[in-house]
Amino acid sequence: MKPDRVVVGTSSDKAKKVMTALYEPFVRQGNPIIFMDERSAEMTKYAANSYLATRISFMNEIANLCERLGADVDMVRKGMGSDSRIGKRFLFPGVGYGGSCFPKDVQALAKSAQENEYDFKILKAVMHVNDLQKEILSSKISQYFNDDLSGKTIGVWGLAFKPNTDDIREAPALTIIARLLHKGAKVKAYDPEAMENVKQIFGDKIEFSANEYDAIQGVDALAIVTEWNEFRTPDFDKMKQIMNAPVIFDGRNIYDVQVTRDLGDIGDEAFVSEVFTKYGITHVVHLAAESHVDRSIKDPLVFIKTNVLGTANLLQVAKNHWHGNYEGKLFYHVSTDEVYGSLNMGFDLFTEKTPYDPRSPYSASKASSDHFVRAFYHTYHMPVVISNCSNNYGPNHFPEKLIPLFINNIIQKKPLPVYGKGENVRDWLYVEDHARAIDTILHKGKHGETYNIGGHNEWTNIDLIKLLCDTMDKKLGRSVGESRNLISYVTDRAGHDLRYAIDASKIEVELDWVPVETFESGIDKTIDWYLNNQEWLEHVTTGAYQEYYQKMYQE
Ligand SMILES: NC(=O)c1ccc[n+]([C@@H]2O[C@H](COP(=O)([O-])OP(=O)(O)OC[C@H]3O[C@@H](n4cnc5c(N)ncnc54)[C@H](O)[C@@H]3O)[C@@H](O)[C@H]2O)c1
């Protein structure tokens, strides 16, 4: 304990001596022990806590006004706090104060004022602002969803009234959760220490999660309610992947708005335009896409929105920002071999001249985006380049695609759902080879040209799956053939393209790129990565993933 000061209320000389002896070891650096009468001492405590509560409510009102005026309250806070007359502390706006001291002391002081017929206007306002403040976050969430929270799930990070405690007395989280439930939302919550206490209040009306990422699996939005340190630097990419929508209500202003904004949507013109202005973008390497064929069959419109409209938006913003001055500029669009349709078994290969013949909503949306990129080249003379690549594999791959999905299932000893007879052929390329190809094309590609990228590595699905089974049996110390027993054949994917195979001679001859990873070494590295990163795998395969998996393979 290192008190700034010790305040003692007593008029007894004996008590003064005892208290001095008691507290002196704690104020060796000269901080004062202040003696006064009992009433003044009591008032000092109430006044100090009420003043700090007043600063918080004041800042909360400043924050609300900043929002209306378009000012950044975080900058305002920094500006105010560096004035030594004001000081930095207790200026953080948020969802309101709680805990054992502030609410109790403010109320006690207000009550004393009332009993003594004194109208303490500021204190009443402080309490009123704090009550309203606790409701602001839930109101914002509700407004965002057009006042209809039925069927929505909201993740809540933080339940304690402040970090590093399990204290939930007067905690804003309680008001926020009660209001969300009242409006029909489901709530998934996580707090490092306070969950047991909150269970006493909400019981099974809300779901408690094992960690912060579990609490946002499949949620429609996240509310940050307590500023625990572990919430300050999360893996935003992972969050985006596991949440239904990347919507965060930051009740404690812990994230830099710019950082979260930079993770925005390519279809959002204002956002993309802001990024172009802020960073003076000269080169676009466009990979952002909805990318999974199975998902596109279930929900084609999302693919049109991101892949077609999103790409058109990027092109349009680039055109507007570059103003026809295309010197030193490039729009590089990363596409897929699936735009060419399907090959028969045999020796035919997709070349850059193969006519487009997309068969799935995914490939149709990518084909459409390729056309828009070429249209901007021909119509506006924008420097563009396109590459169409075969199937990638490697570490960090989300387990909805074949290789990571099957590695995960083999680890879990779950059935391996093979479409049809597993005869479909894909040409597999290690992801780092694709990345090197992108780098090569970015620097050496000829404007207006298209380059096919492939691994000369055709595998039928069933042979690939058997290879995975056998390699993993060895690595996991399982008996020979054990994982092959997990193979189960399921109804074929609608419109399943039979064979893709790339002729990559153009990029090899003209730009001097060749794949360097052999399939054996690439698969080996990939499996090792998944075996060494099972925590990552567990995080991304709970919640929303489970629902998705059920829908895709078990309906
Ligand atoms: N993986 C392959 O085998 C393969 C092969 C050929 C081409 N491609 C192409 O490469 C690109 C990347 O593929 P991937 O396999 O890494 O896909 P992925 O689905 O793993 O990653 C796509 C990324 O795009 C982002 N994204 C999606 N919608 C967005 C939006 N509206 N605004 C901003 N970002 C958005 C996602 O958050 C994600 O980070 C895609 O364009 C895909 O068509 C992939």
The ligand as an SDF file (V2000), in Angstrom:
LIG
                    3D

 44 48  0  0  0  0  0  0  0  0999 V2000
   -7.3800  -20.8930  -52.0770 N   0  0  0  0  0  0  0  0  0  0  0  0
   -7.2780  -21.2580  -53.3280 C   0  0  0  0  0  0  0  0  0  0  0  0
   -7.0900  -22.4480  -53.6450 O   0  0  0  0  0  0  0  0  0  0  0  0
   -7.3540  -20.2120  -54.4240 C   0  0  0  0  0  0  0  0  0  0  0  0
   -7.0130  -20.5890  -55.7210 C   0  0  0  0  0  0  0  0  0  0  0  0
   -7.0850  -19.6450  -56.7320 C   0  0  0  0  0  0  0  0  0  0  0  0
   -7.4690  -18.3620  -56.4550 C   0  0  0  0  0  0  0  0  0  0  0  0
   -7.8020  -18.0160  -55.1830 N   0  0  0  0  0  0  0  0  0  0  0  0
   -8.2250  -16.6380  -54.9430 C   0  0  0  0  0  0  0  0  0  0  0  0
   -7.3410  -16.1020  -53.9850 O   0  0  0  0  0  0  0  0  0  0  0  0
   -8.0420  -15.1990  -53.1460 C   0  0  0  0  0  0  0  0  0  0  0  0
   -7.8680  -15.5940  -51.7000 C   0  0  0  0  0  0  0  0  0  0  0  0
   -8.3520  -16.9250  -51.5160 O   0  0  0  0  0  0  0  0  0  0  0  0
   -8.2870  -17.6650  -50.0910 P   0  0  0  0  0  0  0  0  0  0  0  0
   -8.3620  -19.1110  -50.3650 O   0  0  0  0  0  0  0  0  0  0  0  0
   -7.1760  -17.1020  -49.3030 O   0  0  0  0  0  0  0  0  0  0  0  0
   -9.6840  -17.2200  -49.5230 O   0  0  0  0  0  0  0  0  0  0  0  0
  -10.1520  -17.0080  -48.0070 P   0  0  0  0  0  0  0  0  0  0  0  0
  -11.6280  -17.1370  -48.0520 O   0  0  0  0  0  0  0  0  0  0  0  0
   -9.3640  -17.8750  -47.1030 O   0  0  0  0  0  0  0  0  0  0  0  0
   -9.7260  -15.4980  -47.7460 O   0  0  0  0  0  0  0  0  0  0  0  0
  -10.4200  -14.4310  -48.3630 C   0  0  0  0  0  0  0  0  0  0  0  0
  -10.1610  -13.1600  -47.5770 C   0  0  0  0  0  0  0  0  0  0  0  0
  -11.0120  -12.1420  -48.1310 O   0  0  0  0  0  0  0  0  0  0  0  0
  -11.5940  -11.4270  -47.0380 C   0  0  0  0  0  0  0  0  0  0  0  0
  -12.9090  -10.9000  -47.4570 N   0  0  0  0  0  0  0  0  0  0  0  0
  -14.0320  -11.6050  -47.7870 C   0  0  0  0  0  0  0  0  0  0  0  0
  -15.0420  -10.7550  -48.0700 N   0  0  0  0  0  0  0  0  0  0  0  0
  -14.5410   -9.5030  -47.9230 C   0  0  0  0  0  0  0  0  0  0  0  0
  -15.0870   -8.2100  -48.0830 C   0  0  0  0  0  0  0  0  0  0  0  0
  -16.3670   -8.0240  -48.4770 N   0  0  0  0  0  0  0  0  0  0  0  0
  -14.3040   -7.1390  -47.8310 N   0  0  0  0  0  0  0  0  0  0  0  0
  -13.0230   -7.3040  -47.4210 C   0  0  0  0  0  0  0  0  0  0  0  0
  -12.4380   -8.5080  -47.2630 N   0  0  0  0  0  0  0  0  0  0  0  0
  -13.1950   -9.5840  -47.5220 C   0  0  0  0  0  0  0  0  0  0  0  0
  -11.7600  -12.4470  -45.9330 C   0  0  0  0  0  0  0  0  0  0  0  0
  -11.8460  -11.8040  -44.6810 O   0  0  0  0  0  0  0  0  0  0  0  0
  -10.4770  -13.2730  -46.0800 C   0  0  0  0  0  0  0  0  0  0  0  0
   -9.4410  -12.6730  -45.3380 O   0  0  0  0  0  0  0  0  0  0  0  0
   -9.4950  -15.2120  -53.6230 C   0  0  0  0  0  0  0  0  0  0  0  0
   -9.6920  -14.1170  -54.4810 O   0  0  0  0  0  0  0  0  0  0  0  0
   -9.6220  -16.5230  -54.3870 C   0  0  0  0  0  0  0  0  0  0  0  0
  -10.6100  -16.4400  -55.3850 O   0  0  0  0  0  0  0  0  0  0  0  0
   -7.7400  -18.9170  -54.1680 C   0  0  0  0  0  0  0  0  0  0  0  0
  1  2  1  0
  2  3  2  0
  2  4  1  0
  4  5  1  0
  4 44  2  0
  5  6  2  0
  6  7  1  0
  7  8  2  0
  8  9  1  0
  8 44  1  0
  9 10  1  0
  9 42  1  0
 10 11  1  0
 11 12  1  0
 11 40  1  0
 12 13  1  0
 13 14  1  0
 14 15  2  0
 14 16  1  0
 14 17  1  0
 17 18  1  0
 18 19  2  0
 18 20  1  0
 18 21  1  0
 21 22  1  0
 22 23  1  0
 23 24  1  0
 23 38  1  0
 24 25  1  0
 25 26  1  0
 25 36  1  0
 26 27  1  0
 26 35  1  0
 27 28  2  0
 28 29  1  0
 29 30  1  0
 29 35  2  0
 30 31  1  0
 30 32  2  0
 32 33  1  0
 33 34  2  0
 34 35  1  0
 36 37  1  0
 36 38  1  0
 38 39  1  0
 40 41  1  0
 40 42  1  0
 42 43  1  0
M  CHG  2   8   1  16  -1
M  END
$$$$
